[in-house]
Every structure is written in structure tokens, then in C-alpha cells.
Amino acid sequence: MITDRDIVLRCVATESDPQSTRVREIMTRGVVSVSPDDDVREAAHKMAHEQVRRLPVVSAGGSVVGMLSLGDMAKSRALEMEAANALSEISVNIKKV
């Protein structure tokens, strides 16, 4: 997976040339994901534990069928607290890239 954060931190900030940098050089490896049938609260826990703001939603066949973000959860009043707690955990325990 590659995110805007990967591009900024691993390419732009290191003054690498974006036109000659390959995705494989700056992408995030070991991506954590959820399935469409997983509980959203468990997804929020994964986000907090892994310190990520987005999780790919992957089908049983291995296809990416969506992306779940903290923003998605924050839009739902029922999940507002889970999103806030996950963001708090991510912000307090920021991983180095």
C-alpha cells in the first residue's frame, strides 16, 4: 500500500526524485487489513494498536473491496467514541516511519 504520507515522508522529505522513485521503494509493507464482516469496534482497536488511520477492507478472496478510515467512523454518531479513542492512541504513540 502507498499513501500520501508515504510519498511525503519517504520521497519528498528525503528529496528523492518522484519521477524516478518506484512505488516499491517507499510503500508501506505488512499492511494490516479487515474483512467486510469484521466488527467496526475491532477495526478501531486495530487502528489504535497498529497506529494507522486507514484500513483496507479485503474480501475472503484477497481483493480490496474498500477502505475504512477514522473519518468514516467519526461520521457515524454510534462510533464517534471509538474513532476518537483510536485517534488518541495513534497520536500519543506515533510510530517512526
MDAnalysis code that builds the backbone (N, CA, C; Angstrom):
import MDAnalysis as mda
import numpy as np

u = mda.Universe.empty(291, n_residues=97, atom_resindex=np.repeat(np.arange(97), 3), trajectory=True)
u.add_TopologyAttr("name", ["N", "CA", "C"] * 97)
u.add_TopologyAttr("resid", np.arange(1, 98))
u.add_TopologyAttr("resname", ["MET", "ILE", "THR", "ASP", "ARG", "ASP", "ILE", "VAL", "LEU", "ARG", "CYS", "VAL", "ALA", "THR", "GLU", "SER", "ASP", "PRO", "GLN", "SER", "THR", "ARG", "VAL", "ARG", "GLU", "ILE", "MET", "THR", "ARG", "GLY", "VAL", "VAL", "SER", "VAL", "SER", "PRO", "ASP", "ASP", "ASP", "VAL", "ARG", "GLU", "ALA", "ALA", "HIS", "LYS", "MET", "ALA", "HIS", "GLU", "GLN", "VAL", "ARG", "ARG", "LEU", "PRO", "VAL", "VAL", "SER", "ALA", "GLY", "GLY", "SER", "VAL", "VAL", "GLY", "MET", "LEU", "SER", "LEU", "GLY", "ASP", "MET", "ALA", "LYS", "SER", "ARG", "ALA", "LEU", "GLU", "MET", "GLU", "ALA", "ALA", "ASN", "ALA", "LEU", "SER", "GLU", "ILE", "SER", "VAL", "ASN", "ILE", "LYS", "LYS", "VAL"])
u.atoms.positions = np.array([
    [0.852, -1.160, 0.000],
    [0.000, 0.000, 0.000],
    [0.900, 1.226, 0.000],
    [0.435, 2.233, -0.684],
    [1.134, 3.516, -0.651],
    [0.124, 4.600, -0.328],
    [0.522, 5.491, 0.561],
    [-0.351, 6.582, 0.971],
    [0.333, 7.913, 0.692],
    [-0.429, 8.974, 0.815],
    [0.148, 10.304, 0.662],
    [1.247, 10.528, 1.695],
    [1.081, 9.974, 2.879],
    [2.095, 10.104, 3.930],
    [3.395, 9.406, 3.520],
    [3.290, 8.227, 2.913],
    [4.483, 7.522, 2.416],
    [5.235, 8.386, 1.411],
    [4.501, 8.987, 0.503],
    [5.121, 9.820, -0.536],
    [5.825, 11.017, 0.088],
    [5.150, 11.680, 1.019],
    [5.745, 12.867, 1.640],
    [6.963, 12.500, 2.488],
    [6.819, 11.509, 3.361],
    [7.910, 11.189, 4.286],
    [9.067, 10.425, 3.653],
    [8.764, 9.564, 2.711],
    [9.818, 8.698, 2.166],
    [10.338, 9.136, 0.809],
    [9.715, 10.125, 0.221],
    [10.168, 10.605, -1.085],
    [10.454, 12.098, -1.027],
    [9.431, 12.884, -0.807],
    [9.593, 14.343, -0.822],
    [10.539, 14.815, 0.278],
    [10.320, 14.354, 1.517],
    [11.142, 14.807, 2.640],
    [12.604, 14.380, 2.508],
    [12.852, 13.288, 1.799],
    [14.234, 12.828, 1.605],
    [14.832, 13.392, 0.326],
    [14.055, 14.271, -0.311],
    [14.466, 14.933, -1.549],
    [14.781, 13.950, -2.681],
    [14.063, 12.819, -2.678],
    [14.174, 11.872, -3.789],
    [13.370, 12.402, -4.970],
    [13.731, 11.980, -6.154],
    [13.032, 12.413, -7.361],
    [11.780, 11.566, -7.551],
    [10.580, 12.158, -7.415],
    [9.340, 11.394, -7.573],
    [9.204, 10.727, -8.942],
    [9.834, 11.310, -9.961],
    [9.714, 10.728, -11.300],
    [10.563, 9.472, -11.466],
    [11.590, 9.316, -10.638],
    [12.425, 8.122, -10.777],
    [12.282, 7.167, -9.594],
    [11.530, 7.552, -8.577],
    [11.316, 6.695, -7.413],
    [10.217, 5.695, -7.711],
    [10.476, 4.440, -7.444],
    [9.489, 3.373, -7.662],
    [8.628, 3.213, -6.413],
    [7.385, 2.855, -6.617],
    [6.449, 2.658, -5.514],
    [7.029, 1.676, -4.503],
    [7.630, 0.596, -4.968],
    [8.156, -0.429, -4.062],
    [9.216, 0.122, -3.107],
    [9.832, 1.230, -3.458],
    [10.872, 1.822, -2.617],
    [10.301, 2.586, -1.422],
    [9.073, 3.057, -1.525],
    [8.519, 3.903, -0.461],
    [7.191, 3.407, 0.111],
    [6.659, 2.322, -0.414],
    [5.350, 1.845, 0.035],
    [5.415, 1.260, 1.443],
    [4.274, 1.206, 2.083],
    [4.139, 0.579, 3.387],
    [4.024, -0.925, 3.179],
    [4.811, -1.662, 3.919],
    [4.779, -3.135, 3.848],
    [4.067, -3.682, 5.091],
    [3.653, -4.919, 5.021],
    [2.993, -5.535, 6.169],
    [1.704, -4.836, 6.546],
    [0.886, -4.564, 5.569],
    [-0.352, -3.812, 5.770],
    [-1.357, -4.638, 6.580],
    [-1.949, -4.001, 7.565],
    [-2.999, -4.616, 8.376],
    [-4.317, -4.323, 7.684],
    [-5.203, -5.306, 7.654],
    [-6.493, -5.113, 6.977],
    [-7.626, -5.708, 7.808],
    [-8.841, -5.471, 7.351],
    [-10.037, -6.059, 7.949],
    [-10.859, -6.692, 6.845],
    [-11.777, -7.557, 7.241],
    [-12.690, -8.142, 6.258],
    [-14.010, -7.384, 6.330],
    [-14.831, -7.485, 5.295],
    [-16.117, -6.782, 5.311],
    [-17.018, -7.209, 6.473],
    [-16.788, -8.395, 7.012],
    [-17.628, -8.914, 8.091],
    [-17.088, -8.619, 9.488],
    [-15.914, -8.007, 9.590],
    [-15.344, -7.689, 10.896],
    [-16.161, -6.620, 11.604],
    [-16.119, -6.627, 12.923],
    [-16.785, -5.638, 13.752],
    [-16.021, -4.309, 13.672],
    [-16.735, -3.205, 13.561],
    [-16.113, -1.893, 13.429],
    [-15.323, -1.525, 14.686],
    [-15.797, -1.922, 15.830],
    [-15.058, -1.631, 17.056],
    [-13.711, -2.351, 17.065],
    [-13.681, -3.555, 16.553],
    [-12.414, -4.281, 16.433],
    [-11.505, -3.581, 15.428],
    [-12.072, -3.058, 14.366],
    [-11.279, -2.301, 13.386],
    [-10.666, -1.068, 14.052],
    [-11.420, -0.379, 14.884],
    [-10.903, 0.791, 15.601],
    [-9.767, 0.385, 16.530],
    [-9.914, -0.761, 17.178],
    [-8.856, -1.275, 18.053],
    [-7.594, -1.569, 17.240],
    [-7.755, -2.176, 16.063],
    [-6.606, -2.457, 15.191],
    [-5.915, -1.161, 14.777],
    [-6.723, -0.157, 14.424],
    [-6.143, 1.128, 14.038],
    [-5.300, 1.700, 15.166],
    [-5.836, 1.660, 16.377],
    [-5.111, 2.190, 17.532],
    [-3.845, 1.382, 17.794],
    [-3.966, 0.077, 17.780],
    [-2.819, -0.796, 18.067],
    [-1.725, -0.657, 17.015],
    [-2.119, -0.593, 15.753],
    [-1.149, -0.509, 14.654],
    [-0.780, 0.930, 14.296],
    [-1.447, 1.888, 14.928],
    [-1.211, 3.314, 14.718],
    [-1.392, 3.718, 13.251],
    [-2.534, 3.329, 12.703],
    [-2.888, 3.694, 11.334],
    [-4.247, 4.371, 11.327],
    [-4.452, 5.222, 10.344],
    [-5.724, 5.950, 10.238],
    [-6.658, 5.360, 9.195],
    [-6.152, 4.389, 8.438],
    [-6.950, 3.746, 7.391],
    [-6.660, 2.249, 7.389],
    [-7.692, 1.464, 7.103],
    [-7.529, 0.020, 6.953],
    [-8.160, -0.429, 5.645],
    [-7.406, -1.152, 4.813],
    [-8.024, -1.736, 3.629],
    [-9.042, -2.797, 4.067],
    [-10.134, -2.866, 3.358],
    [-11.140, -3.893, 3.598],
    [-10.938, -4.934, 2.505],
    [-10.574, -6.159, 2.922],
    [-10.175, -7.199, 1.975],
    [-11.142, -8.372, 2.059],
    [-11.631, -8.805, 0.898],
    [-12.564, -9.932, 0.839],
    [-11.832, -11.238, 1.115],
    [-12.601, -12.290, 1.325],
    [-12.022, -13.618, 1.577],
    [-11.141, -14.064, 0.415],
    [-11.435, -13.583, -0.784],
    [-10.647, -13.933, -1.955],
    [-9.372, -13.115, -2.104],
    [-9.177, -12.141, -1.213],
    [-7.959, -11.335, -1.247],
    [-8.061, -10.031, -2.018],
    [-9.251, -9.712, -2.510],
    [-9.431, -8.455, -3.248],
    [-9.752, -7.314, -2.298],
    [-9.170, -6.159, -2.560],
    [-9.510, -4.968, -1.786],
    [-10.878, -4.495, -2.265],
    [-11.822, -4.422, -1.328],
    [-13.186, -4.035, -1.686],
    [-13.562, -2.673, -1.105],
    [-12.648, -2.091, -0.330],
    [-12.919, -0.785, 0.243],
    [-11.804, -0.337, 1.158],
    [-12.026, 0.829, 1.741],
    [-11.065, 1.404, 2.676],
    [-11.868, 1.997, 3.825],
    [-11.502, 1.662, 5.048],
    [-12.162, 2.194, 6.233],
    [-11.221, 3.199, 6.874],
    [-11.715, 4.410, 7.134],
    [-10.877, 5.435, 7.743],
    [-11.477, 5.881, 9.074],
    [-10.629, 6.516, 9.879],
    [-11.140, 7.101, 11.116],
    [-12.232, 8.114, 10.811],
    [-12.079, 8.830, 9.703],
    [-13.094, 9.795, 9.291],
    [-14.436, 9.142, 9.040],
    [-14.415, 7.946, 8.431],
    [-15.661, 7.209, 8.199],
    [-16.357, 6.916, 9.528],
    [-15.560, 6.465, 10.500],
    [-16.140, 6.130, 11.800],
    [-16.617, 7.381, 12.528],
    [-15.892, 8.477, 12.393],
    [-16.266, 9.715, 13.077],
    [-17.588, 10.265, 12.554],
    [-17.907, 9.964, 11.298],
    [-19.167, 10.444, 10.712],
    [-20.372, 9.740, 11.312],
    [-20.152, 8.562, 11.879],
    [-21.239, 7.803, 12.485],
    [-21.318, 8.138, 13.968],
    [-22.424, 8.706, 14.392],
    [-22.582, 9.078, 15.813],
    [-22.387, 7.866, 16.725],
    [-22.805, 6.700, 16.271],
    [-22.690, 5.496, 17.092],
    [-21.235, 5.100, 17.317],
    [-20.343, 5.511, 16.418],
    [-18.939, 5.108, 16.516],
    [-18.012, 6.268, 16.833],
    [-18.582, 7.402, 17.160],
    [-17.798, 8.609, 17.411],
    [-16.732, 8.384, 18.484],
    [-17.089, 7.721, 19.575],
    [-16.152, 7.497, 20.677],
    [-15.023, 6.557, 20.257],
    [-15.330, 5.505, 19.498],
    [-14.294, 4.582, 19.046],
    [-13.279, 5.289, 18.158],
    [-13.778, 6.129, 17.260],
    [-12.883, 6.882, 16.377],
    [-12.009, 7.828, 17.191],
    [-12.596, 8.506, 18.148],
    [-11.831, 9.436, 18.979],
    [-10.773, 8.695, 19.797],
    [-11.146, 7.556, 20.366],
    [-10.181, 6.775, 21.147],
    [-9.038, 6.271, 20.278],
    [-9.360, 5.778, 19.079],
    [-8.320, 5.281, 18.171],
    [-7.385, 6.414, 17.776],
    [-7.934, 7.582, 17.439],
    [-7.102, 8.718, 17.055],
    [-6.206, 9.145, 18.218],
    [-6.741, 9.125, 19.411],
    [-5.959, 9.480, 20.588],
    [-4.779, 8.528, 20.756],
    [-5.020, 7.237, 20.616],
    [-3.949, 6.236, 20.733],
    [-2.907, 6.408, 19.632],
    [-3.357, 6.693, 18.426],
    [-2.438, 6.885, 17.306],
    [-1.572, 8.110, 17.547],
    [-2.185, 9.175, 18.007],
    [-1.464, 10.432, 18.209],
    [-0.467, 10.359, 19.359],
    [-0.798, 9.630, 20.405],
    [0.087, 9.524, 21.564],
    [1.272, 8.625, 21.268],
    [1.069, 7.587, 20.513],
    [2.105, 6.575, 20.276],
    [2.558, 6.563, 18.831],
    [2.966, 7.683, 18.285],
    [3.319, 7.793, 16.878],
    [4.537, 6.940, 16.561],
    [4.373, 6.048, 15.565],
    [5.477, 5.200, 15.115],
    [6.397, 5.990, 14.202],
    [7.660, 5.690, 14.247],
    [8.606, 6.269, 13.301],
    [8.459, 5.516, 11.992],
    [8.586, 6.222, 10.875],
    [8.439, 5.609, 9.559],
    [9.726, 4.939, 9.160],
])
